């Protein structure tokens, strides 16, 4: 009895499509995780009193701008 082996290599075009799929999925996950961590920061700042925010040089309306300042350049 002869054991047959199956070729599990992908054609280059299929490999490129699979790589692109996982790269896109990874970018989406990175964006999701980044937004989740920033939402925690927004919630933490929003839980502070106006006095505490003022001591940090912030108003409540400036919280989103402050948290996303590296992305929005505002």
Chimera marker file (.cmm) of the C-alpha trace (Angstrom):
<marker_set name="trace">
<marker id="1" x="0.000" y="0.000" z="0.000" r="1" g="1" b="0" radius="0.5"/>
<marker id="2" x="1.416" y="3.341" z="-1.050" r="1" g="1" b="0" radius="0.5"/>
<marker id="3" x="0.810" y="6.465" z="0.987" r="1" g="1" b="0" radius="0.5"/>
<marker id="4" x="-0.016" y="9.444" z="-1.191" r="1" g="1" b="0" radius="0.5"/>
<marker id="5" x="1.047" y="12.904" z="-0.188" r="1" g="1" b="0" radius="0.5"/>
<marker id="6" x="-1.040" y="15.927" z="-0.994" r="1" g="1" b="0" radius="0.5"/>
<marker id="7" x="0.555" y="19.122" z="-2.187" r="1" g="1" b="0" radius="0.5"/>
<marker id="8" x="-0.629" y="21.792" z="0.271" r="1" g="1" b="0" radius="0.5"/>
<marker id="9" x="1.135" y="24.704" z="-1.387" r="1" g="1" b="0" radius="0.5"/>
<marker id="10" x="-1.046" y="27.473" z="-2.766" r="1" g="1" b="0" radius="0.5"/>
<marker id="11" x="-0.825" y="29.069" z="-6.162" r="1" g="1" b="0" radius="0.5"/>
<marker id="12" x="0.876" y="32.492" z="-5.908" r="1" g="1" b="0" radius="0.5"/>
<marker id="13" x="-2.338" y="34.375" z="-6.794" r="1" g="1" b="0" radius="0.5"/>
<marker id="14" x="-4.319" y="32.516" z="-4.134" r="1" g="1" b="0" radius="0.5"/>
<marker id="15" x="-1.555" y="33.033" z="-1.575" r="1" g="1" b="0" radius="0.5"/>
<marker id="16" x="-1.607" y="36.779" z="-2.323" r="1" g="1" b="0" radius="0.5"/>
<marker id="17" x="-5.393" y="36.908" z="-1.819" r="1" g="1" b="0" radius="0.5"/>
<marker id="18" x="-5.115" y="35.019" z="1.475" r="1" g="1" b="0" radius="0.5"/>
<marker id="19" x="-2.300" y="37.328" z="2.639" r="1" g="1" b="0" radius="0.5"/>
<marker id="20" x="-4.354" y="40.399" z="1.670" r="1" g="1" b="0" radius="0.5"/>
<marker id="21" x="-7.383" y="39.058" z="3.557" r="1" g="1" b="0" radius="0.5"/>
<marker id="22" x="-5.424" y="38.532" z="6.762" r="1" g="1" b="0" radius="0.5"/>
<marker id="23" x="-3.606" y="41.857" z="6.402" r="1" g="1" b="0" radius="0.5"/>
<marker id="24" x="-6.957" y="43.648" z="6.083" r="1" g="1" b="0" radius="0.5"/>
<marker id="25" x="-8.345" y="41.701" z="9.010" r="1" g="1" b="0" radius="0.5"/>
<marker id="26" x="-5.286" y="42.634" z="11.066" r="1" g="1" b="0" radius="0.5"/>
<marker id="27" x="-5.658" y="46.326" z="10.242" r="1" g="1" b="0" radius="0.5"/>
<marker id="28" x="-9.294" y="46.171" z="11.305" r="1" g="1" b="0" radius="0.5"/>
<marker id="29" x="-8.387" y="44.495" z="14.571" r="1" g="1" b="0" radius="0.5"/>
<marker id="30" x="-5.654" y="47.037" z="15.221" r="1" g="1" b="0" radius="0.5"/>
<marker id="31" x="-8.086" y="49.906" z="14.634" r="1" g="1" b="0" radius="0.5"/>
<marker id="32" x="-10.664" y="48.260" z="16.894" r="1" g="1" b="0" radius="0.5"/>
<marker id="33" x="-8.178" y="47.683" z="19.709" r="1" g="1" b="0" radius="0.5"/>
<marker id="34" x="-6.854" y="51.227" z="19.368" r="1" g="1" b="0" radius="0.5"/>
<marker id="35" x="-10.345" y="52.712" z="19.587" r="1" g="1" b="0" radius="0.5"/>
<marker id="36" x="-11.188" y="50.507" z="22.580" r="1" g="1" b="0" radius="0.5"/>
<marker id="37" x="-8.146" y="51.698" z="24.494" r="1" g="1" b="0" radius="0.5"/>
<marker id="38" x="-8.963" y="55.305" z="23.666" r="1" g="1" b="0" radius="0.5"/>
<marker id="39" x="-12.571" y="54.841" z="24.734" r="1" g="1" b="0" radius="0.5"/>
<marker id="40" x="-11.288" y="53.709" z="28.130" r="1" g="1" b="0" radius="0.5"/>
<marker id="41" x="-9.221" y="56.886" z="28.320" r="1" g="1" b="0" radius="0.5"/>
<marker id="42" x="-12.243" y="59.024" z="27.353" r="1" g="1" b="0" radius="0.5"/>
<marker id="43" x="-14.392" y="57.309" z="29.984" r="1" g="1" b="0" radius="0.5"/>
<marker id="44" x="-11.717" y="57.773" z="32.628" r="1" g="1" b="0" radius="0.5"/>
<marker id="45" x="-11.373" y="61.471" z="31.874" r="1" g="1" b="0" radius="0.5"/>
<marker id="46" x="-15.133" y="61.940" z="31.642" r="1" g="1" b="0" radius="0.5"/>
<marker id="47" x="-15.492" y="60.448" z="35.131" r="1" g="1" b="0" radius="0.5"/>
<marker id="48" x="-13.321" y="63.235" z="36.571" r="1" g="1" b="0" radius="0.5"/>
<marker id="49" x="-14.891" y="66.333" z="38.044" r="1" g="1" b="0" radius="0.5"/>
<marker id="50" x="-14.815" y="69.611" z="36.137" r="1" g="1" b="0" radius="0.5"/>
<marker id="51" x="-12.372" y="70.867" z="38.741" r="1" g="1" b="0" radius="0.5"/>
<marker id="52" x="-10.004" y="67.942" z="38.119" r="1" g="1" b="0" radius="0.5"/>
<marker id="53" x="-10.250" y="68.442" z="34.362" r="1" g="1" b="0" radius="0.5"/>
<marker id="54" x="-9.558" y="72.152" z="34.795" r="1" g="1" b="0" radius="0.5"/>
<marker id="55" x="-6.437" y="71.313" z="36.799" r="1" g="1" b="0" radius="0.5"/>
<marker id="56" x="-5.284" y="69.313" z="33.756" r="1" g="1" b="0" radius="0.5"/>
<marker id="57" x="-6.039" y="72.260" z="31.479" r="1" g="1" b="0" radius="0.5"/>
<marker id="58" x="-9.075" y="70.549" z="29.939" r="1" g="1" b="0" radius="0.5"/>
<marker id="59" x="-12.783" y="71.131" z="29.686" r="1" g="1" b="0" radius="0.5"/>
<marker id="60" x="-15.257" y="68.309" z="29.233" r="1" g="1" b="0" radius="0.5"/>
<marker id="61" x="-15.825" y="69.326" z="25.600" r="1" g="1" b="0" radius="0.5"/>
<marker id="62" x="-12.092" y="69.019" z="24.878" r="1" g="1" b="0" radius="0.5"/>
<marker id="63" x="-11.773" y="65.399" z="26.040" r="1" g="1" b="0" radius="0.5"/>
<marker id="64" x="-12.198" y="63.751" z="22.599" r="1" g="1" b="0" radius="0.5"/>
<marker id="65" x="-9.798" y="66.224" z="20.974" r="1" g="1" b="0" radius="0.5"/>
<marker id="66" x="-7.273" y="65.621" z="23.754" r="1" g="1" b="0" radius="0.5"/>
<marker id="67" x="-7.499" y="61.823" z="23.506" r="1" g="1" b="0" radius="0.5"/>
<marker id="68" x="-7.245" y="61.751" z="19.690" r="1" g="1" b="0" radius="0.5"/>
<marker id="69" x="-4.803" y="64.675" z="19.371" r="1" g="1" b="0" radius="0.5"/>
<marker id="70" x="-2.079" y="62.525" z="17.804" r="1" g="1" b="0" radius="0.5"/>
<marker id="71" x="-4.442" y="61.384" z="15.049" r="1" g="1" b="0" radius="0.5"/>
<marker id="72" x="-6.480" y="64.492" z="14.372" r="1" g="1" b="0" radius="0.5"/>
<marker id="73" x="-3.843" y="67.209" z="14.760" r="1" g="1" b="0" radius="0.5"/>
<marker id="74" x="-6.414" y="69.568" z="16.254" r="1" g="1" b="0" radius="0.5"/>
<link id1="1" id2="2" r="1" g="1" b="0" radius="0.2"/>
<link id1="2" id2="3" r="1" g="1" b="0" radius="0.2"/>
<link id1="3" id2="4" r="1" g="1" b="0" radius="0.2"/>
<link id1="4" id2="5" r="1" g="1" b="0" radius="0.2"/>
<link id1="5" id2="6" r="1" g="1" b="0" radius="0.2"/>
<link id1="6" id2="7" r="1" g="1" b="0" radius="0.2"/>
<link id1="7" id2="8" r="1" g="1" b="0" radius="0.2"/>
<link id1="8" id2="9" r="1" g="1" b="0" radius="0.2"/>
<link id1="9" id2="10" r="1" g="1" b="0" radius="0.2"/>
<link id1="10" id2="11" r="1" g="1" b="0" radius="0.2"/>
<link id1="11" id2="12" r="1" g="1" b="0" radius="0.2"/>
<link id1="12" id2="13" r="1" g="1" b="0" radius="0.2"/>
<link id1="13" id2="14" r="1" g="1" b="0" radius="0.2"/>
<link id1="14" id2="15" r="1" g="1" b="0" radius="0.2"/>
<link id1="15" id2="16" r="1" g="1" b="0" radius="0.2"/>
<link id1="16" id2="17" r="1" g="1" b="0" radius="0.2"/>
<link id1="17" id2="18" r="1" g="1" b="0" radius="0.2"/>
<link id1="18" id2="19" r="1" g="1" b="0" radius="0.2"/>
<link id1="19" id2="20" r="1" g="1" b="0" radius="0.2"/>
<link id1="20" id2="21" r="1" g="1" b="0" radius="0.2"/>
<link id1="21" id2="22" r="1" g="1" b="0" radius="0.2"/>
<link id1="22" id2="23" r="1" g="1" b="0" radius="0.2"/>
<link id1="23" id2="24" r="1" g="1" b="0" radius="0.2"/>
<link id1="24" id2="25" r="1" g="1" b="0" radius="0.2"/>
<link id1="25" id2="26" r="1" g="1" b="0" radius="0.2"/>
<link id1="26" id2="27" r="1" g="1" b="0" radius="0.2"/>
<link id1="27" id2="28" r="1" g="1" b="0" radius="0.2"/>
<link id1="28" id2="29" r="1" g="1" b="0" radius="0.2"/>
<link id1="29" id2="30" r="1" g="1" b="0" radius="0.2"/>
<link id1="30" id2="31" r="1" g="1" b="0" radius="0.2"/>
<link id1="31" id2="32" r="1" g="1" b="0" radius="0.2"/>
<link id1="32" id2="33" r="1" g="1" b="0" radius="0.2"/>
<link id1="33" id2="34" r="1" g="1" b="0" radius="0.2"/>
<link id1="34" id2="35" r="1" g="1" b="0" radius="0.2"/>
<link id1="35" id2="36" r="1" g="1" b="0" radius="0.2"/>
<link id1="36" id2="37" r="1" g="1" b="0" radius="0.2"/>
<link id1="37" id2="38" r="1" g="1" b="0" radius="0.2"/>
<link id1="38" id2="39" r="1" g="1" b="0" radius="0.2"/>
<link id1="39" id2="40" r="1" g="1" b="0" radius="0.2"/>
<link id1="40" id2="41" r="1" g="1" b="0" radius="0.2"/>
<link id1="41" id2="42" r="1" g="1" b="0" radius="0.2"/>
<link id1="42" id2="43" r="1" g="1" b="0" radius="0.2"/>
<link id1="43" id2="44" r="1" g="1" b="0" radius="0.2"/>
<link id1="44" id2="45" r="1" g="1" b="0" radius="0.2"/>
<link id1="45" id2="46" r="1" g="1" b="0" radius="0.2"/>
<link id1="46" id2="47" r="1" g="1" b="0" radius="0.2"/>
<link id1="47" id2="48" r="1" g="1" b="0" radius="0.2"/>
<link id1="48" id2="49" r="1" g="1" b="0" radius="0.2"/>
<link id1="49" id2="50" r="1" g="1" b="0" radius="0.2"/>
<link id1="50" id2="51" r="1" g="1" b="0" radius="0.2"/>
<link id1="51" id2="52" r="1" g="1" b="0" radius="0.2"/>
<link id1="52" id2="53" r="1" g="1" b="0" radius="0.2"/>
<link id1="53" id2="54" r="1" g="1" b="0" radius="0.2"/>
<link id1="54" id2="55" r="1" g="1" b="0" radius="0.2"/>
<link id1="55" id2="56" r="1" g="1" b="0" radius="0.2"/>
<link id1="56" id2="57" r="1" g="1" b="0" radius="0.2"/>
<link id1="57" id2="58" r="1" g="1" b="0" radius="0.2"/>
<link id1="58" id2="59" r="1" g="1" b="0" radius="0.2"/>
<link id1="59" id2="60" r="1" g="1" b="0" radius="0.2"/>
<link id1="60" id2="61" r="1" g="1" b="0" radius="0.2"/>
<link id1="61" id2="62" r="1" g="1" b="0" radius="0.2"/>
<link id1="62" id2="63" r="1" g="1" b="0" radius="0.2"/>
<link id1="63" id2="64" r="1" g="1" b="0" radius="0.2"/>
<link id1="64" id2="65" r="1" g="1" b="0" radius="0.2"/>
<link id1="65" id2="66" r="1" g="1" b="0" radius="0.2"/>
<link id1="66" id2="67" r="1" g="1" b="0" radius="0.2"/>
<link id1="67" id2="68" r="1" g="1" b="0" radius="0.2"/>
<link id1="68" id2="69" r="1" g="1" b="0" radius="0.2"/>
<link id1="69" id2="70" r="1" g="1" b="0" radius="0.2"/>
<link id1="70" id2="71" r="1" g="1" b="0" radius="0.2"/>
<link id1="71" id2="72" r="1" g="1" b="0" radius="0.2"/>
<link id1="72" id2="73" r="1" g="1" b="0" radius="0.2"/>
<link id1="73" id2="74" r="1" g="1" b="0" radius="0.2"/>
</marker_set>
